């Protein structure tokens, strides 16, 4: 099965297994949330990991739906905390249906995630998967809390930033791979290797996102360049200057980010200049490449035929080749 065929299988499964019920006002927002699209990266990773050890990758479909439900639960609540009006070009749940519905929709997605996770599994495996699921669920909350705290702080160390994105972003794909492998029949050691692969890949992906937002090609990323700058986000690029730049560089960068006098284009150009001169542009690009190499090295350490590893390797290279 190709990656695209697995993705289509999952999309059909999601369509068939979305819960319906009464009152309609509770379930309609859930369907809206789950059908907003996206790459379906986390369920795809889970199913690819299952397929490494069992040709019947469909055994992982319920768990794949669980991680996608959990991911969308976090998005629904993050949008409320961030007061975000749109996601993927559409109104966010709480903007479309109101704040109470936004909260309830996230809650419902989380409850159904637990239901789907263990469906049809033997008790011993279900208990193990629940422990993994609970572990990364707590970590995502820890990462979100750190992210909010960082908004109020001027100086953040790179070590702190990497911990935050590991918790907020990377633990979910890592956990999805680990769960998928165990469903497929992998040993705990093999599943741990795939977890490390996912963690490194998740870190690389987020670092690349930070880089692309500021320096990427808009035609290739599909996003306006400099959005993080205009929102005054302390991305990895900014954190690098705060930790490694001179006090004068750090001061000028923060002044430019916070300036109300500069027009948007002027602000973006000024910040880009500081990030290039300070070495942040090159350093963060190299850091994400380092994590990508480490992720692929973990994958190569698995004692599996290359033909089985190829789809997962291709997906990783596709994700990290977004600069074009």
C-alpha positions as CSV (number, residue, x, y, z in Angstrom):
1,X,0.0,0.0,0.0
2,X,1.2,3.5,-0.8
3,X,1.1,6.5,1.5
4,X,-1.7,8.0,-0.5
5,X,-3.7,4.7,-0.3
6,X,-3.2,4.5,3.4
7,X,-4.3,8.2,3.8
8,X,-7.5,7.5,1.7
9,X,-8.2,4.4,3.8
10,X,-8.0,6.5,7.0
11,X,-10.1,9.3,5.6
12,X,-12.9,6.8,4.7
13,X,-12.6,5.2,8.1
14,X,-12.9,8.6,9.8
15,X,-16.0,9.5,7.7
16,X,-17.6,6.2,8.7
17,X,-16.8,6.4,12.4
18,X,-17.5,9.9,13.4
19,X,-20.0,9.9,16.2
20,X,-23.6,11.0,15.6
21,X,-26.1,11.7,18.3
22,X,-28.4,14.2,20.0
23,X,-28.4,17.1,20.7
24,X,-27.3,18.0,17.2
25,X,-25.8,21.2,18.5
26,X,-23.1,19.0,20.2
27,X,-22.2,16.8,17.3
28,X,-22.3,19.2,14.4
29,X,-19.3,21.2,15.7
30,X,-17.4,17.9,16.1
31,X,-17.9,17.0,12.5
32,X,-16.9,20.5,11.5
33,X,-13.7,20.2,13.5
34,X,-12.7,16.8,12.2
35,X,-13.4,17.7,8.5
36,X,-11.3,20.8,8.3
37,X,-8.6,18.8,6.6
38,X,-4.9,18.9,7.3
39,X,-2.2,16.4,6.5
40,X,-3.5,13.7,8.8
41,X,0.2,13.2,9.7
42,X,-0.2,11.6,13.1
43,X,-2.7,8.8,12.0
44,X,-0.6,8.3,8.9
45,X,2.6,7.8,11.0
46,X,0.7,5.3,13.3
47,X,-0.6,3.3,10.4
48,X,2.8,3.2,8.7
49,X,4.3,2.0,12.0
50,X,1.7,-0.8,12.2
51,X,2.5,-1.7,8.6
52,X,6.2,-2.2,9.4
53,X,5.3,-5.3,11.4
54,X,1.9,-6.4,10.0
55,X,0.7,-6.2,6.5
56,X,-2.8,-5.7,7.9
57,X,-2.2,-2.0,8.8
58,X,-5.9,-1.6,9.1
59,X,-5.5,-3.1,12.6
60,X,-4.3,0.4,13.7
61,X,-7.3,2.3,12.3
62,X,-9.1,2.8,15.6
63,X,-5.9,4.0,17.3
64,X,-5.1,6.2,14.3
65,X,-8.6,7.8,14.7
66,X,-7.8,8.2,18.4
67,X,-4.7,10.3,17.9
68,X,-6.4,12.4,15.2
69,X,-9.3,13.1,17.6
70,X,-6.8,14.0,20.3
71,X,-4.9,16.3,18.0
72,X,-8.1,18.1,17.0
73,X,-9.1,18.4,20.7
74,X,-5.8,20.3,21.3
75,X,-6.4,22.5,18.3
76,X,-10.0,23.4,19.5
77,X,-8.7,24.4,22.9
78,X,-5.5,26.1,21.7
79,X,-7.6,28.3,19.4
80,X,-9.6,29.4,22.4
81,X,-6.5,30.1,24.5
82,X,-4.9,32.0,21.6
83,X,-8.1,33.8,20.7
84,X,-7.5,32.6,17.1
85,X,-10.3,33.6,14.6
86,X,-9.3,31.2,11.8
87,X,-7.6,27.9,11.2
88,X,-6.8,26.6,7.7
89,X,-8.7,29.5,6.3
90,X,-11.9,28.7,8.1
91,X,-13.5,30.1,11.3
92,X,-12.3,28.3,14.4
93,X,-14.8,26.2,16.3
94,X,-15.5,28.8,19.1
95,X,-15.8,31.6,16.5
96,X,-18.3,29.7,14.4
97,X,-20.4,28.0,17.2
98,X,-19.6,30.1,20.3
99,X,-17.2,29.6,23.3
100,X,-19.2,27.0,25.2
101,X,-19.5,24.8,22.1
102,X,-15.8,25.2,21.4
103,X,-15.0,23.9,24.9
104,X,-17.6,21.1,24.7
105,X,-16.4,20.0,21.2
106,X,-12.8,19.6,22.4
107,X,-14.0,17.7,25.4
108,X,-16.1,15.4,23.2
109,X,-13.2,14.7,20.8
110,X,-11.0,13.7,23.8
111,X,-13.6,11.3,25.2
112,X,-14.1,9.6,21.8
113,X,-10.3,9.4,21.4
114,X,-10.1,7.2,24.5
115,X,-13.0,5.1,23.3
116,X,-11.3,4.6,19.9
117,X,-7.8,3.9,21.2
118,X,-8.6,0.6,22.9
119,X,-11.4,-0.7,20.6
120,X,-11.0,-4.3,19.7
121,X,-7.6,-4.8,21.5
122,X,-6.6,-7.4,24.1
123,X,-6.7,-6.0,27.6
124,X,-2.9,-6.2,28.1
125,X,-2.2,-4.2,25.0
126,X,-5.0,-1.7,25.7
127,X,-3.5,-1.0,29.1
128,X,-0.1,-0.4,27.6
129,X,-1.4,1.9,24.9
130,X,-3.4,3.9,27.5
131,X,-0.2,4.5,29.5
132,X,1.6,5.8,26.3
133,X,-1.5,7.9,25.4
134,X,-1.8,9.5,28.9
135,X,1.9,10.2,28.9
136,X,2.0,12.3,25.8
137,X,-1.4,13.9,26.6
138,X,0.1,15.3,29.8
139,X,3.3,16.4,28.0
140,X,1.2,18.3,25.4
141,X,-0.4,20.2,28.3
142,X,3.0,20.9,29.8
143,X,4.2,22.3,26.4
144,X,1.2,24.5,26.0
145,X,1.7,26.0,29.5
146,X,5.4,26.7,28.8
147,X,4.4,28.3,25.4
148,X,2.0,30.7,27.2
149,X,4.6,31.5,29.9
150,X,7.2,32.3,27.2
151,X,5.0,35.0,25.8
152,X,5.5,36.9,29.0
153,X,9.3,36.5,29.2
154,X,11.9,38.4,27.3
155,X,14.7,35.9,27.6
156,X,14.4,32.2,26.9
157,X,17.2,29.7,26.5
158,X,17.3,27.4,23.5
159,X,17.2,24.4,25.8
160,X,13.9,25.6,27.2
161,X,12.5,26.3,23.8
162,X,13.4,22.8,22.5
163,X,11.8,21.2,25.6
164,X,8.6,23.2,25.0
165,X,8.3,22.2,21.3
166,X,9.2,18.6,22.2
167,X,6.2,18.5,24.6
168,X,3.8,20.6,22.6
169,X,4.5,19.3,19.1
170,X,6.9,16.3,18.9
171,X,5.5,13.9,21.6
172,X,2.3,13.2,19.7
173,X,3.8,11.9,16.4
174,X,6.4,10.0,18.5
175,X,3.6,8.4,20.6
176,X,1.6,7.7,17.5
177,X,4.5,5.7,16.0
178,X,5.1,3.9,19.2
179,X,1.4,2.9,19.5
180,X,1.3,1.8,15.9
181,X,4.4,-0.3,16.2
182,X,3.0,-2.2,19.3
183,X,-0.3,-2.8,17.5
184,X,1.6,-4.3,14.6
185,X,3.5,-6.7,16.9
186,X,6.8,-4.8,17.5
187,X,8.9,-5.4,20.6
188,X,9.1,-2.6,23.2
189,X,12.7,-1.9,22.1
190,X,11.6,-1.5,18.4
191,X,8.7,0.7,19.4
192,X,11.1,2.8,21.5
193,X,13.3,3.3,18.5
194,X,10.3,4.5,16.5
195,X,9.3,6.8,19.3
196,X,12.8,8.4,19.2
197,X,12.5,8.7,15.4
198,X,9.2,10.5,15.8
199,X,10.5,12.8,18.5
200,X,13.5,13.9,16.4
201,X,11.4,14.3,13.4
202,X,8.8,16.4,15.3
203,X,11.6,18.7,16.6
204,X,13.0,19.1,13.1
205,X,9.5,19.8,11.7
206,X,8.8,22.6,14.2
207,X,12.2,24.2,13.7
208,X,11.6,24.1,10.0
209,X,8.2,25.7,10.5
210,X,9.8,28.5,12.4
211,X,12.4,29.0,9.7
212,X,9.9,28.8,6.8
213,X,7.6,31.4,8.3
214,X,10.4,34.0,8.3
215,X,12.5,32.9,5.3
216,X,10.4,30.5,3.2
217,X,9.0,30.9,-0.3
218,X,5.4,31.9,0.1
219,X,4.5,30.1,-3.2
220,X,5.8,26.9,-1.7
221,X,4.7,27.2,1.9
222,X,1.2,28.6,1.1
223,X,1.6,31.1,4.0
224,X,2.4,34.8,4.2
225,X,6.0,35.3,5.0
226,X,6.6,36.9,8.4
227,X,3.4,36.0,10.2
228,X,5.3,35.0,13.3
229,X,7.2,38.3,13.3
230,X,3.9,40.3,13.1
231,X,2.6,38.3,16.0
232,X,5.8,38.9,17.9
233,X,6.3,35.2,18.4
234,X,9.5,34.1,20.1
235,X,10.4,31.4,17.6
236,X,13.7,29.4,17.6
237,X,15.2,32.1,15.4
238,X,14.5,34.8,18.0
239,X,15.5,32.6,20.9
240,X,18.9,32.0,19.2
241,X,19.6,35.7,19.1
242,X,18.5,36.2,22.7
243,X,20.9,33.4,23.8
244,X,23.8,33.7,21.4
245,X,23.6,37.3,20.0
246,X,25.2,40.3,21.6
247,X,23.2,42.3,24.1
248,X,22.8,45.0,21.5
249,X,21.6,42.5,18.8
250,X,19.0,41.1,21.3
251,X,17.8,44.6,22.2
252,X,17.4,45.8,18.6
253,X,15.6,42.6,17.7
254,X,13.1,42.9,20.5
255,X,12.6,46.6,19.8
256,X,11.8,45.8,16.1
257,X,9.4,43.0,17.1
258,X,7.5,45.2,19.5
259,X,7.6,48.4,17.3
260,X,4.2,50.1,16.6
261,X,5.9,52.6,14.3
262,X,7.1,50.3,11.6
263,X,4.8,49.2,8.8
264,X,4.3,45.4,8.4
265,X,6.7,45.1,5.5
266,X,9.3,47.3,7.3
267,X,9.1,45.3,10.5
268,X,9.5,41.9,8.6
269,X,12.5,43.2,6.7
270,X,14.1,44.6,9.8
271,X,13.7,41.5,11.8
272,X,14.9,39.3,8.9
273,X,18.0,41.4,8.7
274,X,18.8,41.0,12.5
275,X,18.2,37.2,12.2
276,X,20.6,36.9,9.3
277,X,23.4,39.2,10.7
278,X,23.2,37.4,14.1
279,X,23.7,34.0,12.5
280,X,20.2,32.8,13.6
281,X,19.0,32.0,10.0
282,X,21.9,29.6,9.3
283,X,22.0,28.1,12.9
284,X,18.4,27.1,13.0
285,X,18.5,25.8,9.4
286,X,21.4,23.6,10.5
287,X,19.8,22.5,13.7
288,X,16.7,21.2,12.0
289,X,18.9,19.3,9.5
290,X,20.7,17.8,12.5
291,X,17.5,16.5,14.0
292,X,16.4,15.2,10.6
293,X,19.6,13.2,10.2
294,X,19.2,11.9,13.8
295,X,15.7,10.8,13.0
296,X,16.6,9.0,9.9
297,X,19.5,7.3,11.7
298,X,17.0,5.9,14.3
299,X,14.9,4.5,11.4
300,X,18.0,2.9,9.8
301,X,18.8,1.2,13.1
302,X,15.7,-1.0,12.9
303,X,16.4,-4.5,11.7
304,X,13.8,-4.4,8.9
305,X,14.0,-4.8,5.1
306,X,14.6,-1.5,3.3
307,X,11.4,-2.1,1.3
308,X,9.3,-2.0,4.5
309,X,11.1,1.1,5.8
310,X,10.8,3.0,2.5
311,X,7.3,4.5,2.9
312,X,8.1,5.9,6.4
313,X,11.4,7.2,5.1
314,X,9.8,8.8,2.1
315,X,7.2,10.6,4.3
316,X,10.0,11.9,6.6
317,X,11.9,13.2,3.6
318,X,8.7,14.7,2.1
319,X,8.0,16.6,5.3
320,X,11.5,17.9,5.6
321,X,11.8,18.9,2.0
322,X,9.3,21.7,2.1
323,X,11.9,24.4,1.2
324,X,11.8,23.1,-2.3
